[in-house]
């Protein structure tokens, strides 16, 4: 526990003084009773030991209440778990053909749909969720909403397509969160080094000085995040690392989830053969750039656990918070309890 005004803790020195004052008053009362010995003996005999102990309980509760109020003046703070400030979560889901692989039972896409629905079921009512799907291109399957039935319906409508454009999934998700982000996916050349890409075919349609001024520290956007799930390597579209940098420049975190066995699988469909493997390095890089986190799921239970963990990370967070109100409320309750017991037992406040 920490304190915003720790210097005011010296007020707790008043508590021993109050205890001393109470003991002095009790001793003075005993001396007064000794002057009338017969009356004192009769009263003690009638009261019994239980009553003698009981008469100290209300003052003790009142002294504890005073101590708690003095601590509250110093404004205590503690690390507690509270609802986070994330108000919009975008699920970017890979719907490429490789998601029909059965190394994750029953299939990768079925396991991903089930886990996503579970994630939606566990979200707070104050958080909106959007769904973006990507294969060769990316589209918004469901704009951010708090309507659970619309989100479930959007996930049930997934249709597998060819190609994997992880970068497009990130950019469309970013556009969903921050509508004023401008980029042209058609002008982006995924070949060559990153510096050349930025010079010859930048993601931003027309970079301006004003746009550059909007950059913020990575991970600093407080009210939204992206959860990206994929099972393969980028085959088309923007460079996912460059897309991640765009998200990082706007403070949006990207949590990446890799699904599938690390050895990969060979798919045979409609006369063509494809070997699919998970590009973990790229997903880890995306998460690191945006101050997110990477998760790996080799099975459907793993995937469910990951989404449960993401529910905890995104919707609840541990942070230092002032807890003065708790001390003040506790002090008030103890003071009321002490006064109530005194009235019940002795027909007086203290």
Secondary structure as UniProt FT lines:
FT   STRAND          2..3
FT   TURN            4..5
FT   HELIX           6..12
FT   HELIX           13..34
FT   TURN            35..36
FT   HELIX           37..54
FT   TURN            55..56
FT   HELIX           57..73
FT   STRAND          76..83
FT   STRAND          88..94
FT   HELIX           97..100
FT   HELIX           108..121
FT   TURN            125..126
FT   STRAND          128..134
FT   STRAND          138..145
FT   HELIX           148..156
FT   HELIX           166..177
FT   TURN            179..180
FT   HELIX           185..187
FT   HELIX           194..200
FT   TURN            205..206
FT   HELIX           209..212
FT   TURN            213..214
FT   TURN            218..219
FT   STRAND          224..230
FT   HELIX           240..249
FT   TURN            250..251
FT   STRAND          253..259
FT   TURN            262..263
FT   STRAND          265..269
FT   TURN            270..271
FT   STRAND          272..276
FT   HELIX           280..290
FT   STRAND          294..297
FT   HELIX           300..315
FT   STRAND          316..322
FT   HELIX           324..346
//
